[in-house]
Amino acid sequence: MTYRTVTTLVSLAVAAVEHREDRLVTSGVADAVEAASKQAVAWVISSDAVSADRLRTQLKNALGDQQLTGDSELTVPDTDSTETDREQLTAAIQRATDEELSLSTKACQQLATAFLSAFQRQLCEPIDDDHAVDSPIQRLGDSVLRERSFDEAESYYQFGVRCAREIGTESAEAAGLRSLGNVALQRDDLETAEDYHRQSLEITREANLQSIEADSLASLGTIEANRGYAKTAETYLTESLDLKRLVGDRLGEATCLASLGTVAERKAAYETATDRYAEALALFSADEHRERLQTLQGLVDSNRALGDQVAAVEYCEQGLELLASTDGADLSDHESYRHWFESMYAQLTGGRAALEELYLSALSNLRDDNIQVALELLEGLWAARDTADSSDAFELCLRAGVGFAAVHLLASDEATDASRGAILAEISTQRDRLSEPASALFAFVSTDGNDGREISTASIDEPTGVDDLERLAYAAVLDGLRSSPPPATLYSKALTGIARDNRGVKRVLRLSLAAWNQRERVGDTRSVVGAGLLVEAHRELFDVALSVDRRAVFEAATETEGLSEPLQALFERLETGSTNWLADPIDSPADDGPLSLSEAEHLAVDRILTRLAG
C-alpha cells in the first residue's frame, strides 16, 4: 500500500464534489465516493504488496503525508478509533484539496464520513450475488489462511468484524467470527474457537444465515471430535450436512462427509468411515487437491484397518497420481503429502524398490537436517517390515528402524521412551542382519552411549547409492548424539519456528527446555533466560504442565543484565500481566530466508505478546 495510490483515489471523490456556500451538494457526491471506494477495494484485493499489518490501518492512513514518495509504506498508528479515522481522513482531504476547490472543514468531514462508510461497506459486502459471504476482506483472510499464515489471516478477519459491526452488516460479522474460530481451531485453541463459533451461531440463527450457520456447526463438530466426544461431534456435523445440502453448498457437503468419516474412523467404525469418505471424494472437484488428498488418506487408513489391502493400495496410487499432476505452487504442503503416500505405498506393497526409494529420501532429509520429515519416513519404513516381500527389503526396514530409534533420541528431551525401547529390543534379535553403519549406531543407542565405535566416511567423496548415503547420514546422527547443541542453537531454532509461524508447540517447548536445562553449565545467559521465558509464555498460552520452576525463570531474568528489549517486554508481561512495548515494524521472514537472532527474537516475542493479549 502506498500513500500516492490512496491519495489519487480519494482525490477522485474530491474532484467530483461541487462546493457551494461551504456545503457539499448532494448531486455527484454519492457516485463519486462509491466509485472511489470500489477502486480502493479493487486495488486492495489485487495487490501482491499488501500485508495484514498494513491493511488493518488502511482507513487511518488513507491519504497520509504527501511529502512521502509513492513507494513509502504505511505507518501503523496506535489507535483503532473510528473518530480518529475520520479526523485523519478529513485532514488528508484538506491537504489534497486544491485552492480552486477550497472545501470547508465541514465539507471535508462529510466527505471523509461518506468515504469511510462506502469503503467499509465495499470491503465487507459480497463481491457478487453467488457468494453470500465472499467479501474482499474475507477473501484476503482466506487466501493467507490456506498458506497457514495464522496471524495474518486473524488480522484480516478482525478488521472485517470491526468494519461489519460499525456499518451493521450481520452476514459479514458472522462470517468474520466464524473465520476467527477456524484460525483458533487450526491453532488447537479449542476454547477460543468454540467461543467465536458460538458468537457466529447466535447471529446466523437470528438472521437466518444458513450458509454461515452450517460452517460454524461443522467447526463445532470438529472441536468436539478433537475433545474425544464422538457422539456430540456427529450431531453437529449431521446438522451442518443437512444445511449444506439445503443451501446447495457442494464443497461444504463434501467437507462435512469427510469430517464424519474421520469421526467414524476414530471410533473404529471403519465401514462407515469408508462410506463417508467415498461420498466425499465423489463430491470434491478435480482442482480441490488438498481436500481430495486428505480424503484419500482416510480411505487408505480405513481400508487398511478393514484388511482390504487391494483397496488401500488403489487409493494410495490415486493419491500418488494426484500428487504427480500437481506441484508445490499448487499445494504448499505437497512434499508432506508425497512423503505420506510414498511411505504408505511402501508399507502396503513391501517391494524392495519402493522401500529403497523411501529410505533414500529419509536419509537425504537427515543429511539436510529435516529431522521431522526423516522421522516420519523412517517410522513408515519400520512399519513396513511385516509386508516386506524379500530378505533384502526386510533388512532395509531393520536399518531404518535403527535410524528411527536414534533420530527419535536425538530429537527428544525425554530420558526414556517405551516405543524406542521396543524397537531396539526387536532389532537386537537380528542385529547380524544390519549394515555396518546401522550396527554401529545401534550399539551406541542400545548401550546409552557407552559403545564408542565410529562410522568412517573417509572413503566417500560423493555418495552413489543407499549404502553410501546411509553411512554419511548415520555418521552425522552419531556425532549429534555425542554432542549436545549449545543453548544458542536450541534457542535460535525455537525462535525461528515461532517467527515463521510454522511452529509446533511441542517442538518449541522441547528446544526451549533443552536450552534452559543447560543454565548451570554454560554462560550464555541471553539464550538460557530467553528459552526460560519462552517456556513460561507457552505454559500460559496453552496451559501445559511443565516441571520448570517459574520463580527460577523470573529470578534469572531479574538477575540478568542487558536483556534485549523484546525479552524485557516478555518478562514484564509474564510478571505483571502487561507491557508497554511496541514492536518496531519489521518485515515478516521469507520461508527459507535467514534470520539473525535479534530478528527472530523480535518477531517471535511480538507474535507471543499478540497471542497473550488476545
Secondary structure, 3 states (H helix, E strand, C coil): CCHHHHHHHHHHHHHCCCEECCEECCCCHHHHHHHHHHHHHHHHHHCCCCCHHHHCCCCCCCCCCCCCCCCCCCCCCCCCCHHHHHHHHHHHHHHHCCCCCCCCHHHHHHHHHHHHHHHHHHHHCCCCCCCCCCCHHHHHHHHHHHCCCHHHHHHHHHHHHHHHHHHCCHHHHHHHHHHHHHHHHHCCCHHHHHHHHHHHHHHHHHHCCHHHHHHHHHHHHHHHHHCCCHHHHHHHHHHHHHHHHHHCCHHHHHHHHHHHHHHHHHCCCHHHHHHHHHHHHHHCCCCCHHHHHHHHHHHHHHHHHCCCHHHHHHHHHHHHHHHHCCCCCCCCCHHHHHHHHHHHHHHHHCCHHHHHHHHHHHHHHHHCCCHHHHHHHHHHHHHHHHCCCCHHHHHHHHHHHHHHHHHHHHHCCCCCCHHHHHHHHHHHCCHHHCCHHHHHHHHHHHCCCCCCCCCCCCCCCCCCCHHHHHHHHHHHHHHHHHCCCCHHHHHHHHHHHHHCCCCCHHHHHHHHHHHHCCCCCCCCHHHHHHHHHHHHHHHHHHCCCCCCCHHHHHHHHHHCCCCCHHHHHHHHHHHHCCCCCCCCCCCCCCCCCCCCHHHHHHHHHHHHHHHHHC
